[in-house]
């Protein structure tokens, strides 16, 4: 995940090949993936690009973040793993922790 880039606000019409080629001028690209929507047919407007090294990744982020691509301002940032301490499961566990010590018990 070290050199993985999140690309957001992509046009629905973009292909993985176009996304790949967008990053080629900044260095060697390993892969480009567009995340599909719930229907499995249309893209969800964001994707990920993997680059070979950190220096090229930083160049791409600096040049492409908030740039105009097919009439859309795209968001280009370093991808981060999902924080396990946030989100639904963390909130659920937070509440269940207090339920152990509650005076009120289910009958």
N, CA and C atoms as an extended XYZ file, in Angstrom:
321
Properties=species:S:1:pos:R:3:atomname:S:1:resname:S:1:resid:I:1 pbc="F F F"
N         0.834       -1.193        0.000 N   UNK     1
C         0.000        0.000        0.000 CA  UNK     1
C         0.873        1.249        0.000 C   UNK     1
N         2.176        1.097        0.083 N   UNK     2
C         3.076        2.233        0.228 CA  UNK     2
C         2.950        3.268       -0.883 C   UNK     2
N         2.770        2.855       -2.121 N   UNK     3
C         2.710        3.794       -3.238 CA  UNK     3
C         1.350        3.768       -3.927 C   UNK     3
N         0.302        3.626       -3.144 N   UNK     4
C        -1.050        3.560       -3.687 CA  UNK     4
C        -1.700        4.935       -3.588 C   UNK     4
N        -2.336        5.340       -4.681 N   UNK     5
C        -2.953        6.664       -4.778 CA  UNK     5
C        -4.459        6.511       -4.924 C   UNK     5
N        -5.201        7.306       -4.158 N   UNK     6
C        -6.654        7.387       -4.295 CA  UNK     6
C        -6.961        8.501       -5.286 C   UNK     6
N        -7.828        8.228       -6.253 N   UNK     7
C        -8.233        9.232       -7.239 CA  UNK     7
C        -9.753        9.343       -7.177 C   UNK     7
N       -10.250       10.493       -6.776 N   UNK     8
C       -11.684       10.678       -6.611 CA  UNK     8
C       -12.267       11.695       -7.564 C   UNK     8
N       -13.590       11.722       -7.616 N   UNK     9
C       -14.379       12.608       -8.481 CA  UNK     9
C       -14.084       12.356       -9.963 C   UNK     9
N       -13.899       11.087      -10.289 N   UNK    10
C       -13.638       10.710      -11.684 CA  UNK    10
C       -14.924       10.753      -12.502 C   UNK    10
N       -14.819       11.084      -13.787 N   UNK    11
C       -16.007       11.018      -14.647 CA  UNK    11
C       -16.458        9.563      -14.815 C   UNK    11
N       -17.745        9.371      -14.942 N   UNK    12
C       -18.309        8.028      -15.079 CA  UNK    12
C       -17.787        7.329      -16.338 C   UNK    12
N       -17.443        8.106      -17.344 N   UNK    13
C       -17.025        7.532      -18.629 CA  UNK    13
C       -15.572        7.055      -18.663 C   UNK    13
N       -14.782        7.322      -17.636 N   UNK    14
C       -13.358        6.983      -17.664 CA  UNK    14
C       -13.147        5.465      -17.637 C   UNK    14
N       -12.122        5.019      -18.340 N   UNK    15
C       -11.753        3.601      -18.333 CA  UNK    15
C       -10.485        3.422      -17.506 C   UNK    15
N       -10.201        2.183      -17.139 N   UNK    16
C        -8.978        1.914      -16.384 CA  UNK    16
C        -7.742        2.245      -17.210 C   UNK    16
N        -7.816        2.038      -18.512 N   UNK    17
C        -6.693        2.375      -19.392 CA  UNK    17
C        -6.439        3.884      -19.371 C   UNK    17
N        -7.504        4.692      -19.431 N   UNK    18
C        -7.348        6.152      -19.386 CA  UNK    18
C        -6.768        6.593      -18.048 C   UNK    18
N        -7.227        5.979      -16.962 N   UNK    19
C        -6.694        6.312      -15.641 CA  UNK    19
C        -5.208        5.962      -15.568 C   UNK    19
N        -4.848        4.808      -16.078 N   UNK    20
C        -3.449        4.368      -16.126 CA  UNK    20
C        -2.608        5.387      -16.889 C   UNK    20
N        -3.073        5.771      -18.078 N   UNK    21
C        -2.325        6.692      -18.940 CA  UNK    21
C        -2.225        8.100      -18.360 C   UNK    21
N        -3.164        8.477      -17.512 N   UNK    22
C        -3.125        9.786      -16.862 CA  UNK    22
C        -1.898        9.909      -15.955 C   UNK    22
N        -1.463        8.794      -15.375 N   UNK    23
C        -0.352        8.815      -14.421 CA  UNK    23
C         1.005        8.476      -15.034 C   UNK    23
N         1.038        7.950      -16.242 N   UNK    24
C         2.290        7.552      -16.897 CA  UNK    24
C         3.310        8.692      -17.008 C   UNK    24
N         2.918        9.935      -17.303 N   UNK    25
C         3.927       11.005      -17.408 CA  UNK    25
C         4.711       11.268      -16.120 C   UNK    25
N         4.231       10.765      -14.987 N   UNK    26
C         4.885       11.046      -13.710 CA  UNK    26
C         5.796        9.922      -13.238 C   UNK    26
N         5.783        8.799      -13.927 N   UNK    27
C         6.638        7.681      -13.547 CA  UNK    27
C         6.004        6.354      -13.912 C   UNK    27
N         6.670        5.290      -13.488 N   UNK    28
C         6.197        3.946      -13.839 CA  UNK    28
C         4.971        3.565      -13.012 C   UNK    28
N         3.914        3.206      -13.714 N   UNK    29
C         2.651        2.828      -13.079 CA  UNK    29
C         2.551        1.305      -13.062 C   UNK    29
N         2.199        0.758      -11.915 N   UNK    30
C         2.026       -0.692      -11.787 CA  UNK    30
C         0.625       -1.095      -12.227 C   UNK    30
N        -0.382       -0.378      -11.700 N   UNK    31
C        -1.763       -0.730      -12.029 CA  UNK    31
C        -2.687        0.455      -11.799 C   UNK    31
N        -3.855        0.376      -12.421 N   UNK    32
C        -4.918        1.358      -12.220 CA  UNK    32
C        -6.226        0.590      -12.124 C   UNK    32
N        -7.015        0.918      -11.112 N   UNK    33
C        -8.269        0.207      -10.887 CA  UNK    33
C        -9.370        1.216      -10.597 C   UNK    33
N       -10.502        1.040      -11.252 N   UNK    34
C       -11.672        1.875      -10.987 CA  UNK    34
C       -12.666        1.028      -10.208 C   UNK    34
N       -13.161        1.570       -9.109 N   UNK    35
C       -14.115        0.854       -8.281 CA  UNK    35
C       -15.491        0.922       -8.914 C   UNK    35
N       -16.139       -0.230       -9.004 N   UNK    36
C       -17.459       -0.301       -9.629 CA  UNK    36
C       -18.554       -0.023       -8.604 C   UNK    36
N       -19.669        0.507       -9.098 N   UNK    37
C       -20.812        0.802       -8.251 CA  UNK    37
C       -21.554       -0.454       -7.838 C   UNK    37
N       -22.641       -0.272       -7.113 N   UNK    38
C       -23.422       -1.393       -6.592 CA  UNK    38
C       -23.993       -2.267       -7.701 C   UNK    38
N       -24.285       -1.666       -8.841 N   UNK    39
C       -24.859       -2.449       -9.943 CA  UNK    39
C       -23.802       -3.267      -10.679 C   UNK    39
N       -22.530       -2.995      -10.427 N   UNK    40
C       -21.450       -3.741      -11.052 CA  UNK    40
C       -21.180       -3.356      -12.492 C   UNK    40
N       -21.881       -2.353      -12.994 N   UNK    41
C       -21.734       -1.957      -14.400 CA  UNK    41
C       -21.104       -0.578      -14.561 C   UNK    41
N       -21.456        0.352      -13.700 N   UNK    42
C       -20.935        1.717      -13.806 CA  UNK    42
C       -19.884        1.950      -12.722 C   UNK    42
N       -18.960        2.851      -13.013 N   UNK    43
C       -17.949        3.119      -11.989 CA  UNK    43
C       -18.529        4.028      -10.912 C   UNK    43
N       -17.933        3.957       -9.737 N   UNK    44
C       -18.453        4.703       -8.593 CA  UNK    44
C       -17.817        6.084       -8.451 C   UNK    44
N       -16.989        6.480       -9.414 N   UNK    45
C       -16.418        7.820       -9.387 CA  UNK    45
C       -15.070        7.914       -8.696 C   UNK    45
N       -14.509        6.786       -8.289 N   UNK    46
C       -13.167        6.827       -7.710 CA  UNK    46
C       -12.407        5.553       -8.053 C   UNK    46
N       -11.098        5.630       -7.880 N   UNK    47
C       -10.260        4.484       -8.198 CA  UNK    47
C        -8.919        4.594       -7.500 C   UNK    47
N        -8.049        3.647       -7.805 N   UNK    48
C        -6.728        3.589       -7.182 CA  UNK    48
C        -5.663        3.353       -8.238 C   UNK    48
N        -4.511        3.967       -8.035 N   UNK    49
C        -3.364        3.792       -8.929 CA  UNK    49
C        -2.173        3.402       -8.067 C   UNK    49
N        -1.442        2.390       -8.513 N   UNK    50
C        -0.215        1.972       -7.827 CA  UNK    50
C         0.975        2.399       -8.671 C   UNK    50
N         1.925        3.078       -8.036 N   UNK    51
C         3.136        3.510       -8.728 CA  UNK    51
C         4.344        2.804       -8.131 C   UNK    51
N         5.418        2.712       -8.916 N   UNK    52
C         6.600        1.956       -8.505 CA  UNK    52
C         7.300        2.589       -7.310 C   UNK    52
N         7.505        3.905       -7.347 N   UNK    53
C         8.232        4.499       -6.224 CA  UNK    53
C         7.533        5.727       -5.654 C   UNK    53
N         7.954        6.066       -4.448 N   UNK    54
C         7.336        7.142       -3.683 CA  UNK    54
C         7.547        8.511       -4.330 C   UNK    54
N         8.715        8.735       -4.902 N   UNK    55
C         9.023       10.029       -5.521 CA  UNK    55
C         8.069       10.322       -6.682 C   UNK    55
N         7.836        9.323       -7.532 N   UNK    56
C         6.909        9.498       -8.655 CA  UNK    56
C         5.477        9.686       -8.164 C   UNK    56
N         5.126        8.969       -7.102 N   UNK    57
C         3.793        9.117       -6.530 CA  UNK    57
C         3.574       10.552       -6.044 C   UNK    57
N         4.550       11.101       -5.345 N   UNK    58
C         4.435       12.470       -4.835 CA  UNK    58
C         4.327       13.484       -5.972 C   UNK    58
N         5.098       13.276       -7.049 N   UNK    59
C         5.008       14.163       -8.223 CA  UNK    59
C         3.601       14.145       -8.804 C   UNK    59
N         3.044       12.960       -8.955 N   UNK    60
C         1.701       12.819       -9.524 CA  UNK    60
C         0.662       13.494       -8.642 C   UNK    60
N         0.775       13.315       -7.342 N   UNK    61
C        -0.181       13.930       -6.415 CA  UNK    61
C        -0.106       15.448       -6.507 C   UNK    61
N         1.115       15.998       -6.503 N   UNK    62
C         1.280       17.456       -6.573 CA  UNK    62
C         0.711       18.046       -7.858 C   UNK    62
N         0.917       17.370       -8.972 N   UNK    63
C         0.468       17.898      -10.268 CA  UNK    63
C        -1.018       17.658      -10.532 C   UNK    63
N        -1.542       16.521      -10.095 N   UNK    64
C        -2.904       16.153      -10.489 CA  UNK    64
C        -3.992       16.491       -9.473 C   UNK    64
N        -3.643       16.638       -8.198 N   UNK    65
C        -4.677       16.933       -7.207 CA  UNK    65
C        -5.357       18.268       -7.519 C   UNK    65
N        -6.664       18.258       -7.536 N   UNK    66
C        -7.509       19.423       -7.874 CA  UNK    66
C        -7.327       19.903       -9.308 C   UNK    66
N        -6.805       19.045      -10.171 N   UNK    67
C        -6.678       19.427      -11.581 CA  UNK    67
C        -7.966       19.080      -12.322 C   UNK    67
N        -8.150       19.715      -13.461 N   UNK    68
C        -9.347       19.501      -14.273 CA  UNK    68
C        -9.106       18.347      -15.237 C   UNK    68
N        -9.978       17.341      -15.180 N   UNK    69
C        -9.902       16.198      -16.085 CA  UNK    69
C       -11.310       15.911      -16.591 C   UNK    69
N       -11.502       16.051      -17.890 N   UNK    70
C       -12.816       15.861      -18.516 CA  UNK    70
C       -13.910       16.647      -17.776 C   UNK    70
N       -13.623       17.933      -17.561 N   UNK    71
C       -14.542       18.884      -16.935 CA  UNK    71
C       -14.844       18.587      -15.463 C   UNK    71
N       -13.968       17.827      -14.811 N   UNK    72
C       -14.156       17.532      -13.383 CA  UNK    72
C       -12.854       17.788      -12.641 C   UNK    72
N       -12.959       18.397      -11.463 N   UNK    73
C       -11.789       18.569      -10.606 CA  UNK    73
C       -11.561       17.264       -9.856 C   UNK    73
N       -10.488       16.575      -10.209 N   UNK    74
C       -10.241       15.286       -9.581 CA  UNK    74
C        -9.451       15.455       -8.287 C   UNK    74
N        -9.677       14.553       -7.367 N   UNK    75
C        -8.964       14.548       -6.092 CA  UNK    75
C        -7.934       13.432       -6.148 C   UNK    75
N        -6.685       13.769       -5.917 N   UNK    76
C        -5.591       12.799       -5.982 CA  UNK    76
C        -4.789       12.904       -4.687 C   UNK    76
N        -4.856       11.862       -3.871 N   UNK    77
C        -4.159       11.837       -2.582 CA  UNK    77
C        -3.588       10.447       -2.334 C   UNK    77
N        -2.641       10.374       -1.413 N   UNK    78
C        -2.086        9.073       -1.039 CA  UNK    78
C        -3.177        8.261       -0.354 C   UNK    78
N        -3.322        7.014       -0.759 N   UNK    79
C        -4.329        6.138       -0.158 CA  UNK    79
C        -3.851        5.681        1.215 C   UNK    79
N        -4.787        5.602        2.141 N   UNK    80
C        -4.491        5.139        3.494 CA  UNK    80
C        -5.378        3.951        3.822 C   UNK    80
N        -4.869        3.011        4.606 N   UNK    81
C        -5.731        1.895        5.006 CA  UNK    81
C        -6.858        2.411        5.892 C   UNK    81
N        -7.962        1.713        5.886 N   UNK    82
C        -9.095        2.105        6.724 CA  UNK    82
C        -8.686        1.962        8.176 C   UNK    82
N        -8.941        2.999        8.964 N   UNK    83
C        -8.615        2.987       10.383 CA  UNK    83
C        -9.576        2.052       11.103 C   UNK    83
N        -9.044        1.083       11.789 N   UNK    84
C        -9.895        0.112       12.462 CA  UNK    84
C       -10.588        0.698       13.680 C   UNK    84
N       -10.126        1.837       14.173 N   UNK    85
C       -10.756        2.448       15.333 CA  UNK    85
C       -11.868        3.408       14.960 C   UNK    85
N       -12.229        3.464       13.692 N   UNK    86
C       -13.345        4.307       13.286 CA  UNK    86
C       -14.315        3.455       12.496 C   UNK    86
N       -15.473        3.972       12.280 N   UNK    87
C       -16.449        3.222       11.509 CA  UNK    87
C       -17.432        2.474       12.378 C   UNK    87
N       -18.281        1.709       11.720 N   UNK    88
C       -19.400        1.052       12.380 CA  UNK    88
C       -18.965        0.083       13.473 C   UNK    88
N       -18.017       -0.793       13.186 N   UNK    89
C       -17.634       -1.805       14.171 CA  UNK    89
C       -17.028       -1.190       15.418 C   UNK    89
N       -16.242       -0.151       15.259 N   UNK    90
C       -15.650        0.502       16.419 CA  UNK    90
C       -16.733        1.135       17.285 C   UNK    90
N       -17.716        1.782       16.646 N   UNK    91
C       -18.811        2.388       17.411 CA  UNK    91
C       -19.627        1.311       18.113 C   UNK    91
N       -19.877        0.217       17.419 N   UNK    92
C       -20.643       -0.882       17.998 CA  UNK    92
C       -19.916       -1.437       19.218 C   UNK    92
N       -18.618       -1.631       19.102 N   UNK    93
C       -17.845       -2.161       20.221 CA  UNK    93
C       -17.787       -1.181       21.380 C   UNK    93
N       -17.762        0.098       21.074 N   UNK    94
C       -17.738        1.105       22.119 CA  UNK    94
C       -18.990        1.000       22.980 C   UNK    94
N       -20.139        0.819       22.345 N   UNK    95
C       -21.382        0.726       23.096 CA  UNK    95
C       -21.482       -0.608       23.830 C   UNK    95
N       -21.031       -1.671       23.227 N   UNK    96
C       -21.120       -2.974       23.882 CA  UNK    96
C       -20.208       -3.030       25.106 C   UNK    96
N       -19.150       -2.256       25.088 N   UNK    97
C       -18.251       -2.202       26.239 CA  UNK    97
C       -19.002       -1.693       27.467 C   UNK    97
N       -19.851       -0.688       27.294 N   UNK    98
C       -20.601       -0.138       28.410 CA  UNK    98
C       -21.735       -1.060       28.831 C   UNK    98
N       -22.258       -1.814       27.912 N   UNK    99
C       -23.354       -2.718       28.241 CA  UNK    99
C       -22.931       -3.804       29.221 C   UNK    99
N       -21.677       -4.170       29.251 N   UNK   100
C       -21.194       -5.194       30.175 CA  UNK   100
C       -21.382       -4.759       31.624 C   UNK   100
N       -21.255       -3.466       31.856 N   UNK   101
C       -21.289       -2.960       33.218 CA  UNK   101
C       -22.610       -2.277       33.562 C   UNK   101
N       -23.551       -2.387       32.709 N   UNK   102
C       -24.826       -1.724       32.926 CA  UNK   102
C       -25.589       -2.375       34.073 C   UNK   102
N       -26.323       -1.564       34.818 N   UNK   103
C       -27.166       -2.075       35.896 CA  UNK   103
C       -28.408       -2.750       35.341 C   UNK   103
N       -28.777       -2.378       34.139 N   UNK   104
C       -29.996       -2.910       33.545 CA  UNK   104
C       -29.663       -4.167       32.760 C   UNK   104
N       -30.348       -5.227       33.053 N   UNK   105
C       -30.117       -6.507       32.380 CA  UNK   105
C       -31.369       -6.922       31.628 C   UNK   105
N       -31.175       -7.554       30.524 N   UNK   106
C       -32.283       -8.078       29.737 CA  UNK   106
C       -32.823       -9.324       30.438 C   UNK   106
N       -34.151       -9.422       30.550 N   UNK   107
C       -34.753      -10.592       31.217 CA  UNK   107
C       -35.249      -11.586       30.227 C   UNK   107
